[in-house]
Amino acid sequence: MITQTPDAQAQEPLKIGIAGLVHSHVHWLLGREDRGDIRIVGIAEPDRALAQRYAEQYGFSMDLVYDS
């Protein structure tokens, strides 16, 4: 669980790498980047169509997506 305390707000966002987009729990990660507490730095997903769909839905660049 990621929480924000006053000290955490002054820190840099936690860098996150996502291994696969096929699990439903990735939605809470993809949907919270605008809060500023995390920064997605890479996504491993071989299904480019799925990655493209999520990129359009959540506004991330396909430059973050790797096949493995």
PyMOL Python script that loads the backbone (N, CA, C, O; Angstrom):
from pymol import cmd

cmd.read_pdbstr("""\
ATOM      1  N   MET A   1       0.841  -1.172   0.000  1.00  0.00           N
ATOM      2  CA  MET A   1       0.000   0.000   0.000  1.00  0.00           C
ATOM      3  C   MET A   1       0.891   1.241   0.000  1.00  0.00           C
ATOM      4  O   MET A   1       1.864   1.314   0.751  1.00  0.00           O
ATOM      5  N   ILE A   2       0.564   2.185  -0.820  1.00  0.00           N
ATOM      6  CA  ILE A   2       1.325   3.424  -0.904  1.00  0.00           C
ATOM      7  C   ILE A   2       0.542   4.505  -0.170  1.00  0.00           C
ATOM      8  O   ILE A   2      -0.617   4.765  -0.493  1.00  0.00           O
ATOM      9  N   THR A   3       1.164   5.125   0.802  1.00  0.00           N
ATOM     10  CA  THR A   3       0.523   6.208   1.540  1.00  0.00           C
ATOM     11  C   THR A   3       1.384   7.447   1.434  1.00  0.00           C
ATOM     12  O   THR A   3       2.579   7.370   1.148  1.00  0.00           O
ATOM     13  N   GLN A   4       0.769   8.575   1.664  1.00  0.00           N
ATOM     14  CA  GLN A   4       1.522   9.821   1.629  1.00  0.00           C
ATOM     15  C   GLN A   4       1.513  10.462   3.002  1.00  0.00           C
ATOM     16  O   GLN A   4       0.463  10.852   3.511  1.00  0.00           O
ATOM     17  N   THR A   5       2.671  10.566   3.587  1.00  0.00           N
ATOM     18  CA  THR A   5       2.854  11.316   4.818  1.00  0.00           C
ATOM     19  C   THR A   5       3.480  12.643   4.429  1.00  0.00           C
ATOM     20  O   THR A   5       3.927  12.800   3.293  1.00  0.00           O
ATOM     21  N   PRO A   6       3.521  13.599   5.341  1.00  0.00           N
ATOM     22  CA  PRO A   6       4.157  14.878   4.976  1.00  0.00           C
ATOM     23  C   PRO A   6       5.576  14.702   4.446  1.00  0.00           C
ATOM     24  O   PRO A   6       5.969  15.397   3.509  1.00  0.00           O
ATOM     25  N   ASP A   7       6.358  13.782   5.029  1.00  0.00           N
ATOM     26  CA  ASP A   7       7.713  13.545   4.535  1.00  0.00           C
ATOM     27  C   ASP A   7       7.701  12.944   3.139  1.00  0.00           C
ATOM     28  O   ASP A   7       8.542  13.287   2.308  1.00  0.00           O
ATOM     29  N   ALA A   8       6.748  12.043   2.873  1.00  0.00           N
ATOM     30  CA  ALA A   8       6.678  11.385   1.570  1.00  0.00           C
ATOM     31  C   ALA A   8       6.326  12.377   0.472  1.00  0.00           C
ATOM     32  O   ALA A   8       6.766  12.219  -0.668  1.00  0.00           O
ATOM     33  N   GLN A   9       5.546  13.391   0.796  1.00  0.00           N
ATOM     34  CA  GLN A   9       5.155  14.367  -0.213  1.00  0.00           C
ATOM     35  C   GLN A   9       6.351  15.168  -0.703  1.00  0.00           C
ATOM     36  O   GLN A   9       6.350  15.642  -1.839  1.00  0.00           O
ATOM     37  N   ALA A  10       7.366  15.329   0.128  1.00  0.00           N
ATOM     38  CA  ALA A  10       8.546  16.089  -0.254  1.00  0.00           C
ATOM     39  C   ALA A  10       9.549  15.234  -1.020  1.00  0.00           C
ATOM     40  O   ALA A  10      10.499  15.770  -1.591  1.00  0.00           O
ATOM     41  N   GLN A  11       9.358  13.921  -1.043  1.00  0.00           N
ATOM     42  CA  GLN A  11      10.282  13.017  -1.704  1.00  0.00           C
ATOM     43  C   GLN A  11       9.931  12.862  -3.179  1.00  0.00           C
ATOM     44  O   GLN A  11       8.838  13.202  -3.630  1.00  0.00           O
ATOM     45  N   GLU A  12      10.906  12.335  -3.902  1.00  0.00           N
ATOM     46  CA  GLU A  12      10.682  12.008  -5.305  1.00  0.00           C
ATOM     47  C   GLU A  12       9.671  10.866  -5.400  1.00  0.00           C
ATOM     48  O   GLU A  12       9.573  10.056  -4.478  1.00  0.00           O
ATOM     49  N   PRO A  13       8.918  10.789  -6.501  1.00  0.00           N
ATOM     50  CA  PRO A  13       7.977   9.675  -6.671  1.00  0.00           C
ATOM     51  C   PRO A  13       8.707   8.335  -6.721  1.00  0.00           C
ATOM     52  O   PRO A  13       9.839   8.251  -7.197  1.00  0.00           O
ATOM     53  N   LEU A  14       8.058   7.307  -6.233  1.00  0.00           N
ATOM     54  CA  LEU A  14       8.581   5.948  -6.288  1.00  0.00           C
ATOM     55  C   LEU A  14       8.543   5.477  -7.736  1.00  0.00           C
ATOM     56  O   LEU A  14       7.496   5.546  -8.379  1.00  0.00           O
ATOM     57  N   LYS A  15       9.662   5.005  -8.251  1.00  0.00           N
ATOM     58  CA  LYS A  15       9.726   4.520  -9.629  1.00  0.00           C
ATOM     59  C   LYS A  15       9.207   3.089  -9.675  1.00  0.00           C
ATOM     60  O   LYS A  15       9.646   2.233  -8.906  1.00  0.00           O
ATOM     61  N   ILE A  16       8.267   2.838 -10.584  1.00  0.00           N
ATOM     62  CA  ILE A  16       7.588   1.547 -10.689  1.00  0.00           C
ATOM     63  C   ILE A  16       7.799   0.964 -12.082  1.00  0.00           C
ATOM     64  O   ILE A  16       7.685   1.669 -13.085  1.00  0.00           O
ATOM     65  N   GLY A  17       8.105  -0.320 -12.131  1.00  0.00           N
ATOM     66  CA  GLY A  17       8.108  -1.083 -13.376  1.00  0.00           C
ATOM     67  C   GLY A  17       6.977  -2.094 -13.297  1.00  0.00           C
ATOM     68  O   GLY A  17       6.804  -2.750 -12.270  1.00  0.00           O
ATOM     69  N   ILE A  18       6.215  -2.226 -14.353  1.00  0.00           N
ATOM     70  CA  ILE A  18       5.071  -3.138 -14.362  1.00  0.00           C
ATOM     71  C   ILE A  18       5.406  -4.340 -15.235  1.00  0.00           C
ATOM     72  O   ILE A  18       5.781  -4.190 -16.398  1.00  0.00           O
ATOM     73  N   ALA A  19       5.267  -5.532 -14.666  1.00  0.00           N
ATOM     74  CA  ALA A  19       5.524  -6.784 -15.390  1.00  0.00           C
ATOM     75  C   ALA A  19       4.190  -7.383 -15.807  1.00  0.00           C
ATOM     76  O   ALA A  19       3.581  -8.151 -15.063  1.00  0.00           O
ATOM     77  N   GLY A  20       3.747  -7.023 -17.001  1.00  0.00           N
ATOM     78  CA  GLY A  20       2.509  -7.574 -17.545  1.00  0.00           C
ATOM     79  C   GLY A  20       1.293  -6.728 -17.223  1.00  0.00           C
ATOM     80  O   GLY A  20       1.142  -6.219 -16.113  1.00  0.00           O
ATOM     81  N   LEU A  21       0.432  -6.589 -18.218  1.00  0.00           N
ATOM     82  CA  LEU A  21      -0.796  -5.809 -18.064  1.00  0.00           C
ATOM     83  C   LEU A  21      -2.046  -6.682 -17.998  1.00  0.00           C
ATOM     84  O   LEU A  21      -3.163  -6.165 -18.010  1.00  0.00           O
ATOM     85  N   VAL A  22      -1.867  -7.991 -17.930  1.00  0.00           N
ATOM     86  CA  VAL A  22      -3.018  -8.896 -17.983  1.00  0.00           C
ATOM     87  C   VAL A  22      -3.719  -9.068 -16.642  1.00  0.00           C
ATOM     88  O   VAL A  22      -4.779  -9.692 -16.590  1.00  0.00           O
ATOM     89  N   HIS A  23      -3.173  -8.544 -15.576  1.00  0.00           N
ATOM     90  CA  HIS A  23      -3.786  -8.672 -14.259  1.00  0.00           C
ATOM     91  C   HIS A  23      -4.570  -7.404 -13.936  1.00  0.00           C
ATOM     92  O   HIS A  23      -4.105  -6.299 -14.216  1.00  0.00           O
ATOM     93  N   SER A  24      -5.739  -7.553 -13.357  1.00  0.00           N
ATOM     94  CA  SER A  24      -6.615  -6.406 -13.109  1.00  0.00           C
ATOM     95  C   SER A  24      -6.036  -5.398 -12.116  1.00  0.00           C
ATOM     96  O   SER A  24      -6.447  -4.237 -12.109  1.00  0.00           O
ATOM     97  N   HIS A  25      -5.093  -5.823 -11.280  1.00  0.00           N
ATOM     98  CA  HIS A  25      -4.543  -4.890 -10.296  1.00  0.00           C
ATOM     99  C   HIS A  25      -3.669  -3.801 -10.918  1.00  0.00           C
ATOM    100  O   HIS A  25      -3.311  -2.845 -10.230  1.00  0.00           O
ATOM    101  N   VAL A  26      -3.320  -3.919 -12.186  1.00  0.00           N
ATOM    102  CA  VAL A  26      -2.507  -2.856 -12.799  1.00  0.00           C
ATOM    103  C   VAL A  26      -3.308  -1.568 -12.972  1.00  0.00           C
ATOM    104  O   VAL A  26      -2.724  -0.492 -13.093  1.00  0.00           O
ATOM    105  N   HIS A  27      -4.631  -1.665 -12.983  1.00  0.00           N
ATOM    106  CA  HIS A  27      -5.446  -0.463 -13.184  1.00  0.00           C
ATOM    107  C   HIS A  27      -5.238   0.567 -12.078  1.00  0.00           C
ATOM    108  O   HIS A  27      -5.220   1.768 -12.345  1.00  0.00           O
ATOM    109  N   TRP A  28      -5.081   0.103 -10.832  1.00  0.00           N
ATOM    110  CA  TRP A  28      -4.879   1.090  -9.763  1.00  0.00           C
ATOM    111  C   TRP A  28      -3.513   1.749  -9.871  1.00  0.00           C
ATOM    112  O   TRP A  28      -3.356   2.901  -9.467  1.00  0.00           O
ATOM    113  N   LEU A  29      -2.514   1.039 -10.411  1.00  0.00           N
ATOM    114  CA  LEU A  29      -1.207   1.670 -10.630  1.00  0.00           C
ATOM    115  C   LEU A  29      -1.278   2.677 -11.771  1.00  0.00           C
ATOM    116  O   LEU A  29      -0.804   3.806 -11.646  1.00  0.00           O
ATOM    117  N   LEU A  30      -1.872   2.258 -12.879  1.00  0.00           N
ATOM    118  CA  LEU A  30      -1.953   3.132 -14.047  1.00  0.00           C
ATOM    119  C   LEU A  30      -2.830   4.349 -13.773  1.00  0.00           C
ATOM    120  O   LEU A  30      -2.612   5.413 -14.351  1.00  0.00           O
ATOM    121  N   GLY A  31      -3.803   4.200 -12.909  1.00  0.00           N
ATOM    122  CA  GLY A  31      -4.726   5.286 -12.621  1.00  0.00           C
ATOM    123  C   GLY A  31      -4.270   6.236 -11.530  1.00  0.00           C
ATOM    124  O   GLY A  31      -4.965   7.211 -11.245  1.00  0.00           O
ATOM    125  N   ARG A  32      -3.126   5.984 -10.912  1.00  0.00           N
ATOM    126  CA  ARG A  32      -2.724   6.841  -9.802  1.00  0.00           C
ATOM    127  C   ARG A  32      -1.472   7.661 -10.087  1.00  0.00           C
ATOM    128  O   ARG A  32      -1.050   8.446  -9.238  1.00  0.00           O
ATOM    129  N   GLU A  33      -0.875   7.500 -11.248  1.00  0.00           N
ATOM    130  CA  GLU A  33       0.367   8.225 -11.523  1.00  0.00           C
ATOM    131  C   GLU A  33       0.175   9.740 -11.419  1.00  0.00           C
ATOM    132  O   GLU A  33       1.110  10.454 -11.057  1.00  0.00           O
ATOM    133  N   ASP A  34      -1.015  10.236 -11.729  1.00  0.00           N
ATOM    134  CA  ASP A  34      -1.266  11.674 -11.658  1.00  0.00           C
ATOM    135  C   ASP A  34      -1.281  12.204 -10.221  1.00  0.00           C
ATOM    136  O   ASP A  34      -1.282  13.417 -10.013  1.00  0.00           O
ATOM    137  N   ARG A  35      -1.292  11.313  -9.232  1.00  0.00           N
ATOM    138  CA  ARG A  35      -1.220  11.744  -7.832  1.00  0.00           C
ATOM    139  C   ARG A  35       0.185  12.214  -7.452  1.00  0.00           C
ATOM    140  O   ARG A  35       0.361  12.947  -6.479  1.00  0.00           O
ATOM    141  N   GLY A  36       1.174  11.788  -8.226  1.00  0.00           N
ATOM    142  CA  GLY A  36       2.534  12.242  -7.988  1.00  0.00           C
ATOM    143  C   GLY A  36       3.355  11.397  -7.038  1.00  0.00           C
ATOM    144  O   GLY A  36       4.520  11.713  -6.794  1.00  0.00           O
ATOM    145  N   ASP A  37       2.777  10.316  -6.487  1.00  0.00           N
ATOM    146  CA  ASP A  37       3.547   9.501  -5.548  1.00  0.00           C
ATOM    147  C   ASP A  37       4.294   8.366  -6.233  1.00  0.00           C
ATOM    148  O   ASP A  37       5.179   7.759  -5.632  1.00  0.00           O
ATOM    149  N   ILE A  38       3.946   8.068  -7.495  1.00  0.00           N
ATOM    150  CA  ILE A  38       4.668   7.054  -8.256  1.00  0.00           C
ATOM    151  C   ILE A  38       4.991   7.596  -9.643  1.00  0.00           C
ATOM    152  O   ILE A  38       4.364   8.541 -10.121  1.00  0.00           O
ATOM    153  N   ARG A  39       5.980   6.978 -10.274  1.00  0.00           N
ATOM    154  CA  ARG A  39       6.306   7.279 -11.673  1.00  0.00           C
ATOM    155  C   ARG A  39       6.569   5.954 -12.365  1.00  0.00           C
ATOM    156  O   ARG A  39       7.477   5.218 -11.978  1.00  0.00           O
ATOM    157  N   ILE A  40       5.786   5.649 -13.377  1.00  0.00           N
ATOM    158  CA  ILE A  40       5.967   4.405 -14.120  1.00  0.00           C
ATOM    159  C   ILE A  40       7.122   4.608 -15.093  1.00  0.00           C
ATOM    160  O   ILE A  40       7.086   5.498 -15.942  1.00  0.00           O
ATOM    161  N   VAL A  41       8.152   3.765 -14.956  1.00  0.00           N
ATOM    162  CA  VAL A  41       9.360   3.922 -15.758  1.00  0.00           C
ATOM    163  C   VAL A  41       9.497   2.848 -16.830  1.00  0.00           C
ATOM    164  O   VAL A  41      10.354   2.955 -17.707  1.00  0.00           O
ATOM    165  N   GLY A  42       8.667   1.823 -16.769  1.00  0.00           N
ATOM    166  CA  GLY A  42       8.721   0.776 -17.777  1.00  0.00           C
ATOM    167  C   GLY A  42       7.598  -0.223 -17.588  1.00  0.00           C
ATOM    168  O   GLY A  42       7.129  -0.461 -16.475  1.00  0.00           O
ATOM    169  N   ILE A  43       7.177  -0.803 -18.707  1.00  0.00           N
ATOM    170  CA  ILE A  43       6.119  -1.816 -18.697  1.00  0.00           C
ATOM    171  C   ILE A  43       6.565  -2.953 -19.602  1.00  0.00           C
ATOM    172  O   ILE A  43       6.857  -2.735 -20.778  1.00  0.00           O
ATOM    173  N   ALA A  44       6.618  -4.158 -19.063  1.00  0.00           N
ATOM    174  CA  ALA A  44       6.933  -5.344 -19.867  1.00  0.00           C
ATOM    175  C   ALA A  44       5.618  -5.992 -20.273  1.00  0.00           C
ATOM    176  O   ALA A  44       4.889  -6.515 -19.429  1.00  0.00           O
ATOM    177  N   GLU A  45       5.319  -5.955 -21.562  1.00  0.00           N
ATOM    178  CA  GLU A  45       4.076  -6.537 -22.071  1.00  0.00           C
ATOM    179  C   GLU A  45       4.265  -6.933 -23.533  1.00  0.00           C
ATOM    180  O   GLU A  45       4.432  -6.063 -24.388  1.00  0.00           O
ATOM    181  N   PRO A  46       4.240  -8.236 -23.833  1.00  0.00           N
ATOM    182  CA  PRO A  46       4.427  -8.678 -25.213  1.00  0.00           C
ATOM    183  C   PRO A  46       3.220  -8.417 -26.124  1.00  0.00           C
ATOM    184  O   PRO A  46       3.369  -8.375 -27.345  1.00  0.00           O
ATOM    185  N   ASP A  47       2.046  -8.245 -25.550  1.00  0.00           N
ATOM    186  CA  ASP A  47       0.835  -7.999 -26.344  1.00  0.00           C
ATOM    187  C   ASP A  47       0.738  -6.499 -26.637  1.00  0.00           C
ATOM    188  O   ASP A  47       0.230  -5.727 -25.824  1.00  0.00           O
ATOM    189  N   ARG A  48       1.232  -6.105 -27.808  1.00  0.00           N
ATOM    190  CA  ARG A  48       1.275  -4.676 -28.164  1.00  0.00           C
ATOM    191  C   ARG A  48      -0.117  -4.065 -28.271  1.00  0.00           C
ATOM    192  O   ARG A  48      -0.301  -2.892 -27.945  1.00  0.00           O
ATOM    193  N   ALA A  49      -1.096  -4.841 -28.721  1.00  0.00           N
ATOM    194  CA  ALA A  49      -2.458  -4.317 -28.840  1.00  0.00           C
ATOM    195  C   ALA A  49      -3.023  -3.980 -27.458  1.00  0.00           C
ATOM    196  O   ALA A  49      -3.653  -2.938 -27.280  1.00  0.00           O
ATOM    197  N   LEU A  50      -2.800  -4.850 -26.495  1.00  0.00           N
ATOM    198  CA  LEU A  50      -3.248  -4.591 -25.125  1.00  0.00           C
ATOM    199  C   LEU A  50      -2.543  -3.365 -24.560  1.00  0.00           C
ATOM    200  O   LEU A  50      -3.177  -2.505 -23.949  1.00  0.00           O
ATOM    201  N   ALA A  51      -1.240  -3.286 -24.763  1.00  0.00           N
ATOM    202  CA  ALA A  51      -0.478  -2.138 -24.277  1.00  0.00           C
ATOM    203  C   ALA A  51      -0.965  -0.846 -24.927  1.00  0.00           C
ATOM    204  O   ALA A  51      -1.079   0.179 -24.255  1.00  0.00           O
ATOM    205  N   GLN A  52      -1.249  -0.884 -26.211  1.00  0.00           N
ATOM    206  CA  GLN A  52      -1.742   0.303 -26.916  1.00  0.00           C
ATOM    207  C   GLN A  52      -3.100   0.741 -26.371  1.00  0.00           C
ATOM    208  O   GLN A  52      -3.347   1.934 -26.195  1.00  0.00           O
ATOM    209  N   ARG A  53      -3.971  -0.217 -26.106  1.00  0.00           N
ATOM    210  CA  ARG A  53      -5.295   0.088 -25.549  1.00  0.00           C
ATOM    211  C   ARG A  53      -5.150   0.789 -24.190  1.00  0.00           C
ATOM    212  O   ARG A  53      -5.819   1.788 -23.927  1.00  0.00           O
ATOM    213  N   TYR A  54      -4.273   0.257 -23.332  1.00  0.00           N
ATOM    214  CA  TYR A  54      -4.065   0.872 -22.020  1.00  0.00           C
ATOM    215  C   TYR A  54      -3.362   2.223 -22.149  1.00  0.00           C
ATOM    216  O   TYR A  54      -3.646   3.143 -21.383  1.00  0.00           O
ATOM    217  N   ALA A  55      -2.452   2.346 -23.106  1.00  0.00           N
ATOM    218  CA  ALA A  55      -1.767   3.625 -23.324  1.00  0.00           C
ATOM    219  C   ALA A  55      -2.777   4.710 -23.680  1.00  0.00           C
ATOM    220  O   ALA A  55      -2.686   5.837 -23.194  1.00  0.00           O
ATOM    221  N   GLU A  56      -3.728   4.367 -24.522  1.00  0.00           N
ATOM    222  CA  GLU A  56      -4.765   5.333 -24.896  1.00  0.00           C
ATOM    223  C   GLU A  56      -5.680   5.638 -23.714  1.00  0.00           C
ATOM    224  O   GLU A  56      -6.081   6.785 -23.513  1.00  0.00           O
ATOM    225  N   GLN A  57      -6.007   4.618 -22.939  1.00  0.00           N
ATOM    226  CA  GLN A  57      -6.907   4.792 -21.798  1.00  0.00           C
ATOM    227  C   GLN A  57      -6.268   5.614 -20.678  1.00  0.00           C
ATOM    228  O   GLN A  57      -6.925   6.469 -20.084  1.00  0.00           O
ATOM    229  N   TYR A  58      -4.992   5.359 -20.388  1.00  0.00           N
ATOM    230  CA  TYR A  58      -4.341   5.991 -19.242  1.00  0.00           C
ATOM    231  C   TYR A  58      -3.346   7.086 -19.617  1.00  0.00           C
ATOM    232  O   TYR A  58      -2.829   7.774 -18.737  1.00  0.00           O
ATOM    233  N   GLY A  59      -3.074   7.255 -20.901  1.00  0.00           N
ATOM    234  CA  GLY A  59      -2.242   8.362 -21.349  1.00  0.00           C
ATOM    235  C   GLY A  59      -0.743   8.184 -21.171  1.00  0.00           C
ATOM    236  O   GLY A  59      -0.019   9.171 -21.044  1.00  0.00           O
ATOM    237  N   PHE A  60      -0.261   6.942 -21.157  1.00  0.00           N
ATOM    238  CA  PHE A  60       1.189   6.758 -21.089  1.00  0.00           C
ATOM    239  C   PHE A  60       1.746   6.526 -22.484  1.00  0.00           C
ATOM    240  O   PHE A  60       1.026   6.112 -23.392  1.00  0.00           O
ATOM    241  N   SER A  61       3.027   6.795 -22.643  1.00  0.00           N
ATOM    242  CA  SER A  61       3.697   6.644 -23.926  1.00  0.00           C
ATOM    243  C   SER A  61       4.039   5.182 -24.185  1.00  0.00           C
ATOM    244  O   SER A  61       4.434   4.462 -23.268  1.00  0.00           O
ATOM    245  N   MET A  62       3.889   4.749 -25.413  1.00  0.00           N
ATOM    246  CA  MET A  62       4.296   3.397 -25.788  1.00  0.00           C
ATOM    247  C   MET A  62       5.814   3.239 -25.717  1.00  0.00           C
ATOM    248  O   MET A  62       6.317   2.118 -25.794  1.00  0.00           O
ATOM    249  N   ASP A  63       6.550   4.335 -25.571  1.00  0.00           N
ATOM    250  CA  ASP A  63       8.000   4.252 -25.374  1.00  0.00           C
ATOM    251  C   ASP A  63       8.349   3.543 -24.065  1.00  0.00           C
ATOM    252  O   ASP A  63       9.469   3.060 -23.900  1.00  0.00           O
ATOM    253  N   LEU A  64       7.398   3.479 -23.139  1.00  0.00           N
ATOM    254  CA  LEU A  64       7.617   2.791 -21.861  1.00  0.00           C
ATOM    255  C   LEU A  64       7.441   1.283 -21.964  1.00  0.00           C
ATOM    256  O   LEU A  64       7.800   0.556 -21.037  1.00  0.00           O
ATOM    257  N   VAL A  65       6.891   0.798 -23.082  1.00  0.00           N
ATOM    258  CA  VAL A  65       6.512  -0.613 -23.207  1.00  0.00           C
ATOM    259  C   VAL A  65       7.620  -1.412 -23.892  1.00  0.00           C
ATOM    260  O   VAL A  65       8.126  -1.037 -24.949  1.00  0.00           O
ATOM    261  N   TYR A  66       7.977  -2.526 -23.251  1.00  0.00           N
ATOM    262  CA  TYR A  66       8.992  -3.450 -23.765  1.00  0.00           C
ATOM    263  C   TYR A  66       8.371  -4.831 -23.908  1.00  0.00           C
ATOM    264  O   TYR A  66       7.460  -5.191 -23.163  1.00  0.00           O
ATOM    265  N   ASP A  67       8.871  -5.608 -24.876  1.00  0.00           N
ATOM    266  CA  ASP A  67       8.337  -6.952 -25.108  1.00  0.00           C
ATOM    267  C   ASP A  67       8.593  -7.904 -23.951  1.00  0.00           C
ATOM    268  O   ASP A  67       7.791  -8.805 -23.704  1.00  0.00           O
ATOM    269  N   SER A  68       9.677  -7.720 -23.253  1.00  0.00           N
ATOM    270  CA  SER A  68       9.988  -8.599 -22.113  1.00  0.00           C
ATOM    271  C   SER A  68      10.795  -7.861 -21.067  1.00  0.00           C
ATOM    272  O   SER A  68      11.149  -8.438 -20.039  1.00  0.00           O
TER     273      SER A  68
END
""", "prot")
cmd.dss("prot")
cmd.show_as("cartoon", "prot")
cmd.util.cbc("prot")
cmd.orient("prot")
